[in-house]
Amino acid sequence: MNLRSRSLLFALALGIALFVIWQKVRIVFFVPLTPVGFAAMILIFAVVIFLLLDHLLNRSR
């Protein structure tokens, strides 16, 4: 996968992570999050989604 498609894939993963977090789909956090913790949570979700999408797209080739 070239650099441009990896960048687009990561942007898509970041968008999906933001959507999931903002919609609060059956995820309830009772611990207070600092802005740094919230950013870390978004980044972790984005990386996981990116790795899943990357695996699925590379698997079909």
C-alpha positions in Angstrom: 0.0 0.0 0.0 1.5 3.4 -0.9 1.7 6.4 1.4 -1.3 8.2 0.0 -3.7 5.3 0.4 -2.4 4.6 3.9 -3.0 8.3 4.8 -6.5 8.1 3.4 -7.2 4.8 5.2 -5.9 6.4 8.5 -8.1 9.4 8.0 -11.1 7.1 7.4 -10.3 5.2 10.6 -10.0 8.4 12.5 -13.4 9.6 11.2 -15.0 6.3 12.2 -13.4 6.4 15.7 -14.7 9.9 16.2 -18.2 8.9 15.0 -18.3 5.9 17.3 -17.2 7.9 20.3 -19.5 10.8 19.7 -22.5 8.6 19.1 -21.7 6.7 22.4 -22.9 3.4 21.0 -23.5 1.4 24.1 -20.2 2.6 25.6 -20.6 4.3 29.0 -17.6 5.7 30.8 -18.1 6.5 34.4 -14.5 7.7 34.9 -13.8 11.4 34.2 -11.5 11.8 31.2 -9.1 14.6 30.8 -8.6 16.1 27.3 -5.4 14.1 27.0 -7.1 10.9 28.0 -9.9 11.6 25.5 -7.4 12.2 22.7 -5.6 9.0 23.6 -8.8 7.1 23.5 -9.6 8.5 20.0 -6.1 7.7 18.8 -6.3 4.1 20.1 -9.7 3.5 18.5 -8.4 5.0 15.2 -5.3 2.8 15.2 -7.3 -0.4 15.9 -9.8 0.5 13.1 -6.9 1.3 10.8 -5.2 -2.0 11.4 -8.4 -3.9 10.8 -9.1 -2.0 7.6 -5.5 -2.4 6.4 -5.7 -6.2 7.1 -9.0 -6.6 5.3 -7.9 -4.6 2.2 -4.5 -6.3 2.0 -6.1 -9.7 2.4 -8.3 -9.3 -0.7 -5.2 -8.8 -2.9 
